[in-house]
Each structure stands twice: as structure tokens, then as C-alpha cells.
Amino acid sequence: EVQKLNQQLEEKNGEIQQMINQPPYEKEREILRLQKSLAEKEKAQATSDVLCRSLTDETHQLQRKLASTAEMCQHLAKCLEEKQRKEKGNSDDQIPTERSNQVFLLLLYNETSLQALICNLQEENRMLKQKVAHV
């Protein structure tokens, strides 16, 4: 391991000596190339940061929506249970109960869709963070 690191150090020293021995115009050209490369990487980093912030904000917003939807589902489920207890022997009131069940199922489906969307956004956010780390 130490030999490998020493070899890499020697290679870097050789590169530095080459740079020192280059004519001034080539040094300037290399400096300009490195500055341009740095500017491109900084721009890519800034773009990635903006995307990550945007995805984070969207994730938080979706989590809040999911929480409120789950709360609404719980409330509707309680209302449905109370209504079913009140109307237990009354067959004429079956239609409103069925409608309540449909609303409950629709809300449950929306909650599941939001959970899937949040998972997708979190995965995309993770991938973008990996790309940022790679850059």
C-alpha cells in the first residue's frame, strides 16, 4: 500500500515538474482549461443542488398531503362505523353506506398512489445525490 502511494506521489511529482518546465503560454492554457472545467463542475453542482432542493420540497409537500389524506381516511372510517352502527337493521339506508364505502376506497387508493409517488421521488432524490457525489 505504501509502495503504491509512493509510486502515485512520484507520478504526481513528475506531472508537476512537467508543468514547471512547460513554456508560460502552455501553463496559461492549462490554467484556463482547468478554470473552465471547474466552472462547468460548479455549474453542474449548482444545478444538482437546485434539483435536490426542489425534490426535497416536493417530497415534504407530498408527505403532508399523504398525512392529511390518511387523517381524512381515518375520520371517514370512524364516521362510516358510526353510521353503520346507527343504521344496523335498516336495509333502506344501504345505498348511502355503499357510497361511503366507495369514498373510503377512493381515498385509500389516493393514499396508496401518493405513497408510490413519494417512494419514486425519494429514489430519484437518492440517485441525484449519488450523481452529485460522483461529480
Backbone as ProteinMPNN parsed JSONL, in Angstrom:
{"seq_chain_A": "EVQKLNQQLEEKNGEIQQMINQPPYEKEREILRLQKSLAEKEKAQATSDVLCRSLTDETHQLQRKLASTAEMCQHLAKCLEEKQRKEKGNSDDQIPTERSNQVFLLLLYNETSLQALICNLQEENRMLKQKVAHV", "coords_chain_A": {"N_chain_A": [[0.845, -1.193, 0.0], [1.909, 1.228, 0.863], [4.024, 1.422, -0.942], [2.602, 1.639, -3.292], [1.315, 4.081, -2.903], [3.567, 5.724, -2.731], [4.517, 5.464, -5.344], [2.421, 6.674, -6.746], [2.733, 9.23, -5.735], [5.218, 9.888, -6.767], [4.565, 9.909, -9.491], [2.808, 12.087, -9.552], [4.569, 14.097, -8.763], [6.238, 14.045, -10.972], [4.437, 14.969, -12.932], [4.044, 17.547, -11.961], [6.62, 18.602, -12.263], [6.775, 18.51, -15.042], [4.868, 20.426, -15.662], [6.058, 22.684, -14.557], [8.293, 22.927, -16.188], [7.155, 23.551, -18.619], [6.518, 25.85, -21.316], [5.526, 29.291, -20.682], [3.099, 30.039, -22.02], [1.812, 27.593, -22.435], [1.353, 26.819, -19.83], [-0.464, 28.77, -19.063], [-2.544, 28.146, -20.8], [-3.222, 25.625, -19.813], [-4.047, 26.351, -17.248], [-6.289, 27.927, -17.897], [-7.87, 25.94, -19.06], [-8.298, 24.271, -16.859], [-9.666, 26.069, -15.195], [-11.973, 26.478, -16.701], [-13.024, 23.897, -16.66], [-13.478, 23.639, -13.911], [-15.426, 25.649, -13.576], [-17.54, 24.547, -15.082], [-18.056, 22.248, -13.578], [-18.839, 23.408, -11.172], [-21.16, 24.686, -12.014], [-22.717, 22.46, -12.733], [-22.908, 21.291, -10.219], [-24.359, 23.261, -8.852], [-26.76, 23.155, -10.269], [-27.552, 20.548, -9.665], [-27.866, 20.837, -6.91], [-30.05, 22.609, -6.824], [-32.016, 20.997, -8.017], [-32.114, 18.918, -6.137], [-33.005, 20.305, -3.853], [-35.485, 21.122, -4.802], [-36.759, 18.645, -5.224], [-36.725, 17.713, -2.603], [-38.374, 19.59, -1.34], [-40.76, 19.051, -2.725], [-41.142, 16.412, -1.931], [-41.591, 16.748, 0.823], [-43.946, 18.221, 0.693], [-45.664, 16.348, -0.51], [-45.629, 14.417, 1.477], [-46.957, 15.77, 3.509], [-49.471, 16.023, 2.288], [-50.116, 13.328, 2.095], [-50.271, 12.642, 4.803], [-52.467, 14.221, 5.581], [-54.428, 13.091, 3.954], [-54.471, 10.481, 4.953], [-55.369, 11.022, 7.515], [-57.91, 12.017, 6.892], [-59.014, 9.685, 5.808], [-59.073, 8.054, 8.069], [-60.882, 9.498, 9.622], [-63.174, 9.362, 7.995], [-63.56, 6.613, 8.057], [-64.217, 6.212, 10.743], [-66.576, 7.71, 10.844], [-68.106, 6.198, 9.065], [-68.267, 3.754, 10.444], [-69.742, 4.576, 12.696], [-72.101, 5.386, 11.457], [-72.93, 2.969, 10.336], [-73.421, 1.518, 12.655], [-75.576, 2.95, 13.68], [-77.472, 2.566, 11.71], [-77.972, -0.115, 11.657], [-80.036, -2.202, 11.393], [-81.502, -1.296, 9.277], [-82.458, -1.626, 6.124], [-83.059, 0.079, 4.027], [-81.259, 2.097, 4.039], [-78.929, 1.247, 2.878], [-77.757, 2.129, 0.487], [-76.537, 4.795, 0.921], [-74.521, 3.949, 2.671], [-73.009, 2.291, 1.029], [-72.075, 4.211, -0.741], [-70.445, 5.687, 0.977], [-68.554, 3.753, 1.509], [-67.41, 3.551, -1.035], [-66.277, 6.107, -1.289], [-64.417, 5.951, 0.768], [-62.771, 3.868, -0.194], [-61.79, 5.095, -2.512], [-60.311, 7.213, -1.391], [-58.425, 5.698, -0.024], [-57.128, 4.503, -2.177], [-56.014, 6.818, -3.347], [-54.24, 7.52, -1.31], [-52.468, 5.37, -1.419], [-51.441, 5.777, -3.978], [-50.139, 8.21, -3.579], [-48.196, 7.395, -1.75], [-46.665, 5.708, -3.38], [-45.757, 7.58, -5.236], [-44.224, 9.206, -3.562], [-42.244, 7.388, -2.837], [-41.048, 7.0, -5.353], [-40.072, 9.598, -5.839], [-38.283, 9.85, -3.704], [-36.433, 7.902, -4.408], [-35.491, 8.968, -6.83], [-34.386, 11.309, -5.821], [-32.348, 10.209, -4.247], [-30.778, 9.088, -6.267], [-29.985, 11.391, -7.647], [-28.456, 12.612, -5.666], [-26.389, 10.774, -5.535], [-25.3, 11.176, -8.075], [-24.458, 13.804, -7.774], [-22.508, 13.456, -5.802], [-20.764, 11.907, -7.262], [-19.966, 13.677, -9.277]], "CA_chain_A": [[0.0, 0.0, 0.0], [2.818, 2.377, 0.949], [4.745, 1.491, -2.22], [1.65, 2.141, -4.296], [1.156, 5.515, -2.648], [4.832, 6.372, -3.122], [4.546, 5.488, -6.802], [1.486, 7.724, -7.166], [3.353, 10.5, -5.37], [6.264, 10.127, -7.763], [3.895, 10.282, -10.743], [2.311, 13.46, -9.393], [5.742, 14.968, -8.793], [6.652, 14.12, -12.379], [3.495, 15.86, -13.612], [4.33, 18.913, -11.51], [7.87, 19.018, -12.928], [6.444, 18.775, -16.446], [4.163, 21.709, -15.71], [7.023, 23.753, -14.283], [9.189, 23.043, -17.346], [6.418, 23.97, -19.815], [6.581, 27.288, -21.614], [4.467, 30.038, -19.983], [1.81, 30.034, -22.719], [1.157, 26.309, -22.197], [0.872, 26.862, -18.454], [-1.673, 29.595, -19.071], [-3.577, 27.371, -21.47], [-3.644, 24.594, -18.866], [-4.795, 27.044, -16.191], [-7.595, 28.271, -18.456], [-8.629, 24.697, -19.22], [-8.721, 23.838, -15.525], [-10.677, 27.014, -14.713], [-13.202, 26.181, -17.427], [-13.525, 22.634, -16.119], [-14.0, 23.938, -12.578], [-16.678, 26.4, -13.738], [-18.561, 23.595, -15.531], [-18.404, 21.381, -12.445], [-19.591, 24.223, -10.217], [-22.491, 24.879, -12.585], [-23.417, 21.181, -12.591], [-23.186, 21.133, -8.791], [-25.447, 24.184, -8.515], [-27.977, 22.595, -10.861], [-27.919, 19.379, -8.852], [-28.363, 21.339, -5.624], [-31.396, 23.137, -7.043], [-32.899, 19.849, -8.23], [-32.28, 18.209, -4.857], [-33.883, 21.121, -3.004], [-36.83, 21.059, -5.372], [-37.298, 17.318, -4.92], [-36.945, 17.645, -1.158], [-39.592, 20.365, -1.066], [-41.899, 18.306, -3.263], [-41.327, 15.244, -1.068], [-42.232, 17.207, 2.055], [-45.317, 18.596, 0.356], [-46.414, 15.108, -0.713], [-45.782, 13.765, 2.769], [-48.034, 16.476, 4.203], [-50.726, 15.626, 1.647], [-50.367, 11.941, 2.486], [-50.711, 12.646, 6.201], [-53.835, 14.743, 5.659], [-55.305, 12.091, 3.337], [-54.608, 9.376, 5.911], [-56.228, 11.522, 8.587], [-59.272, 12.059, 6.351], [-59.472, 8.297, 5.705], [-59.415, 7.594, 9.418], [-62.109, 10.186, 10.017], [-64.275, 8.775, 7.235], [-63.778, 5.257, 8.545], [-64.948, 6.345, 12.006], [-67.941, 8.135, 10.503], [-68.764, 5.057, 8.451], [-68.581, 2.807, 11.505], [-70.848, 5.143, 13.488], [-73.315, 5.354, 10.638], [-73.353, 1.57, 10.222], [-73.996, 1.127, 13.943], [-76.884, 3.6, 13.809], [-78.399, 2.064, 10.689], [-77.702, -1.55, 11.615], [-81.112, -3.049, 10.886], [-82.289, -0.534, 8.309], [-81.997, -2.002, 4.779], [-83.271, 1.188, 3.094], [-80.107, 3.007, 4.079], [-77.75, 0.557, 2.36], [-77.133, 2.891, -0.609], [-75.57, 5.764, 1.433], [-73.385, 3.239, 3.237], [-72.191, 1.869, -0.104], [-71.382, 5.404, -1.238], [-69.384, 5.976, 1.946], [-67.508, 2.761, 1.256], [-66.74, 3.931, -2.28], [-65.437, 7.273, -0.984], [-63.308, 5.448, 1.571], [-61.868, 3.13, -1.081], [-61.137, 6.075, -3.381], [-59.292, 7.889, -0.588], [-57.38, 4.722, 0.236], [-56.371, 4.401, -3.429], [-55.218, 8.044, -3.477], [-53.152, 7.431, -0.342], [-51.506, 4.414, -1.964], [-50.784, 6.443, -5.104], [-49.215, 9.201, -3.021], [-47.059, 6.668, -1.183], [-45.836, 5.27, -4.501], [-45.123, 8.777, -5.778], [-43.183, 9.609, -2.613], [-41.142, 6.423, -2.996], [-40.365, 7.315, -6.613], [-39.328, 10.848, -5.661], [-37.156, 9.593, -2.826], [-35.446, 7.164, -5.199], [-34.895, 9.933, -7.753], [-33.571, 12.192, -4.989], [-31.163, 9.44, -3.893], [-29.94, 8.962, -7.469], [-29.387, 12.702, -7.902], [-27.407, 12.814, -4.669], [-25.263, 9.962, -5.969], [-24.682, 11.859, -9.209], [-23.751, 14.964, -7.234], [-21.311, 12.95, -5.154], [-19.857, 11.445, -8.328], [-19.408, 14.884, -9.92]], "C_chain_A": [[0.88, 1.242, 0.0], [3.582, 2.538, -0.358], [3.848, 2.065, -3.31], [1.466, 3.646, -4.14], [2.422, 6.288, -3.016], [4.941, 6.495, -4.64], [3.62, 6.574, -7.33], [2.062, 9.101, -6.875], [4.437, 10.867, -6.378], [5.662, 10.552, -9.102], [3.397, 11.717, -10.683], [3.467, 14.452, -9.402], [6.268, 15.138, -10.213], [5.753, 15.052, -13.173], [3.76, 17.314, -13.239], [5.596, 19.434, -12.184], [7.638, 19.328, -14.403], [5.782, 20.133, -16.581], [5.143, 22.873, -15.497], [7.905, 23.993, -15.496], [8.486, 23.49, -18.621], [6.631, 25.466, -20.059], [5.385, 28.001, -20.963], [3.106, 29.987, -20.69], [1.074, 28.71, -22.531], [0.632, 26.223, -20.774], [-0.431, 27.656, -18.381], [-2.838, 28.855, -19.717], [-4.125, 26.291, -20.527], [-4.466, 25.207, -17.729], [-6.192, 27.393, -16.687], [-8.476, 27.034, -18.621], [-9.162, 24.212, -17.87], [-9.789, 24.761, -14.949], [-12.02, 26.755, -15.393], [-13.84, 24.895, -16.895], [-14.14, 22.846, -14.735], [-15.334, 24.67, -12.672], [-17.811, 25.472, -14.168], [-19.015, 22.699, -14.381], [-19.198, 22.15, -11.402], [-21.013, 24.457, -10.711], [-23.326, 23.597, -12.439], [-23.798, 20.94, -11.133], [-24.354, 22.029, -8.381], [-26.776, 23.666, -9.054], [-28.463, 21.407, -10.043], [-28.478, 19.815, -7.5], [-29.782, 21.86, -5.75], [-32.389, 21.996, -7.23], [-33.151, 19.093, -6.919], [-33.203, 18.987, -3.927], [-35.315, 21.042, -3.49], [-37.49, 19.719, -5.049], [-37.579, 17.156, -3.429], [-38.218, 18.388, -0.789], [-40.835, 19.609, -1.535], [-42.191, 17.073, -2.406], [-42.032, 15.636, 0.227], [-43.697, 17.566, 1.813], [-46.187, 17.336, 0.182], [-46.61, 14.354, 0.6], [-46.895, 14.435, 3.583], [-49.394, 16.097, 3.617], [-51.107, 14.204, 2.051], [-50.88, 11.876, 3.916], [-52.141, 13.154, 6.315], [-54.825, 13.765, 5.034], [-55.536, 10.917, 4.284], [-55.523, 9.788, 7.059], [-57.684, 11.554, 8.131], [-59.839, 10.649, 6.247], [-59.878, 7.756, 7.067], [-60.725, 8.22, 9.886], [-63.317, 9.579, 9.302], [-64.594, 7.357, 7.698], [-64.563, 5.284, 9.866], [-66.397, 6.747, 11.744], [-68.74, 6.973, 9.928], [-69.165, 4.03, 9.515], [-69.752, 3.305, 12.346], [-72.158, 5.058, 12.728], [-73.844, 3.931, 10.519], [-73.961, 1.072, 11.529], [-75.394, 1.696, 14.112], [-77.92, 2.966, 12.891], [-78.361, 0.543, 10.594], [-78.841, -2.381, 11.045], [-81.904, -2.412, 9.768], [-81.785, -0.812, 6.892], [-82.183, -0.882, 3.766], [-82.058, 2.112, 3.02], [-78.828, 2.339, 3.586], [-77.019, 1.381, 1.298], [-76.174, 3.959, -0.077], [-74.334, 5.092, 2.014], [-72.445, 2.78, 2.123], [-71.421, 3.058, -0.675], [-70.234, 5.778, -0.3], [-68.22, 5.009, 1.756], [-66.717, 3.108, -0.006], [-65.805, 5.116, -2.051], [-64.208, 6.825, -0.195], [-62.287, 4.724, 0.691], [-61.11, 4.071, -2.017], [-60.03, 6.805, -2.622], [-58.128, 6.957, -0.282], [-56.497, 4.541, -1.003], [-55.475, 5.623, -3.616], [-54.029, 8.024, -2.526], [-52.059, 6.495, -0.857], [-50.741, 5.038, -3.126], [-49.774, 7.464, -4.607], [-47.991, 8.523, -2.421], [-46.109, 6.207, -2.29], [-45.085, 6.449, -5.103], [-44.0, 9.25, -4.864], [-41.985, 8.677, -2.724], [-40.341, 6.72, -4.258], [-39.518, 8.576, -6.476], [-38.122, 10.652, -4.744], [-36.055, 8.839, -3.567], [-34.733, 8.105, -6.166], [-33.97, 10.887, -6.998], [-32.264, 11.499, -4.614], [-30.208, 9.331, -5.084], [-29.261, 10.284, -7.789], [-28.27, 13.002, -6.9], [-26.174, 12.001, -5.02], [-24.529, 10.617, -7.129], [-23.891, 13.071, -8.742], [-22.45, 14.515, -6.578], [-20.285, 12.504, -6.191], [-19.174, 12.627, -9.002], [-18.431, 15.534, -8.969]], "O_chain_A": [[0.642, 2.187, -0.753], [3.77, 3.657, -0.835], [4.281, 2.867, -4.137], [1.461, 4.388, -5.121], [2.342, 7.391, -3.556], [5.403, 7.513, -5.154], [3.979, 7.309, -8.249], [1.902, 10.03, -7.667], [4.552, 12.023, -6.787], [6.185, 11.447, -9.767], [3.543, 12.474, -11.642], [3.356, 15.53, -9.985], [6.689, 16.225, -10.608], [6.233, 15.837, -13.991], [3.709, 18.202, -14.09], [5.637, 20.581, -12.627], [8.213, 20.268, -14.952], [6.09, 20.9, -17.495], [5.064, 23.901, -16.169], [8.233, 25.138, -15.805], [9.152, 23.782, -19.613], [6.887, 26.235, -19.132], [4.351, 27.38, -20.722], [2.072, 29.9, -20.028], [-0.155, 28.694, -22.471], [-0.416, 25.623, -20.532], [-1.38, 27.249, -17.711], [-3.973, 28.927, -19.244], [-5.334, 26.073, -20.453], [-5.469, 24.632, -17.305], [-7.173, 27.179, -15.975], [-9.677, 27.077, -18.355], [-10.317, 23.801, -17.753], [-10.717, 24.296, -14.287], [-13.071, 26.805, -14.753], [-15.055, 24.827, -16.708], [-15.197, 22.295, -14.428], [-16.269, 24.354, -11.936], [-18.93, 25.597, -13.67], [-20.205, 22.425, -14.227], [-20.13, 21.608, -10.808], [-21.961, 24.429, -9.926], [-24.498, 23.652, -12.068], [-24.886, 20.443, -10.846], [-25.239, 21.597, -7.643], [-27.797, 23.733, -8.37], [-29.656, 21.284, -9.765], [-29.444, 19.236, -7.003], [-30.626, 21.593, -4.894], [-33.481, 22.024, -6.663], [-34.278, 18.682, -6.639], [-34.08, 18.406, -3.287], [-36.246, 20.911, -2.695], [-38.652, 19.677, -4.645], [-38.566, 16.527, -3.045], [-39.042, 17.887, -0.023], [-41.837, 19.539, -0.822], [-43.352, 16.732, -2.181], [-42.951, 14.952, 0.675], [-44.569, 17.255, 2.623], [-47.313, 17.281, 0.676], [-47.647, 13.723, 0.805], [-47.675, 13.762, 4.258], [-50.353, 15.876, 4.356], [-52.273, 13.915, 2.316], [-51.82, 11.137, 4.208], [-52.944, 12.588, 7.057], [-55.944, 13.621, 5.527], [-56.655, 10.419, 4.406], [-56.349, 9.0, 7.52], [-58.585, 11.17, 8.877], [-61.009, 10.429, 6.557], [-60.9, 7.083, 7.201], [-61.57, 7.545, 10.475], [-64.349, 9.315, 9.92], [-65.755, 6.95, 7.726], [-65.465, 4.471, 10.073], [-67.324, 6.2, 12.342], [-69.909, 6.786, 10.265], [-70.276, 3.501, 9.483], [-70.655, 2.535, 12.672], [-73.195, 4.701, 13.288], [-75.051, 3.703, 10.591], [-74.912, 0.29, 11.512], [-76.291, 1.022, 14.619], [-79.092, 2.844, 13.247], [-78.688, -0.02, 9.549], [-78.557, -3.249, 10.22], [-82.916, -2.975, 9.351], [-80.754, -0.262, 6.504], [-81.519, -0.889, 2.729], [-81.872, 2.825, 2.034], [-77.737, 2.838, 3.864], [-75.792, 1.334, 1.219], [-75.056, 4.037, -0.586], [-73.223, 5.602, 1.869], [-71.225, 2.871, 2.26], [-70.255, 2.927, -1.048], [-69.156, 6.149, -0.765], [-67.054, 5.397, 1.832], [-65.494, 2.971, -0.034], [-64.681, 5.135, -2.552], [-63.093, 7.271, -0.465], [-61.083, 4.945, 0.82], [-59.926, 3.866, -2.284], [-58.935, 6.994, -3.151], [-56.973, 7.383, -0.281], [-55.275, 4.44, -0.894], [-54.313, 5.488, -3.999], [-52.935, 8.458, -2.886], [-50.871, 6.794, -0.743], [-49.531, 4.849, -3.246], [-48.675, 7.57, -5.151], [-46.873, 9.018, -2.565], [-44.89, 6.307, -2.149], [-43.908, 6.331, -5.442], [-42.94, 9.653, -5.342], [-40.84, 9.129, -2.707], [-39.11, 6.698, -4.241], [-38.379, 8.618, -6.942], [-37.059, 11.226, -4.983], [-34.872, 9.115, -3.369], [-33.512, 8.047, -6.304], [-32.894, 11.229, -7.487], [-31.198, 12.114, -4.653], [-28.993, 9.464, -4.935], [-28.088, 10.302, -8.162], [-27.25, 13.587, -7.266], [-25.047, 12.46, -4.834], [-23.299, 10.621, -7.174], [-22.798, 13.342, -9.24], [-21.405, 15.134, -6.781], [-19.084, 12.702, -6.013], [-17.972, 12.599, -9.267], [-17.841, 16.563, -9.298]]}, "name": "protein", "num_of_chains": 1, "seq": "EVQKLNQQLEEKNGEIQQMINQPPYEKEREILRLQKSLAEKEKAQATSDVLCRSLTDETHQLQRKLASTAEMCQHLAKCLEEKQRKEKGNSDDQIPTERSNQVFLLLLYNETSLQALICNLQEENRMLKQKVAHV"}
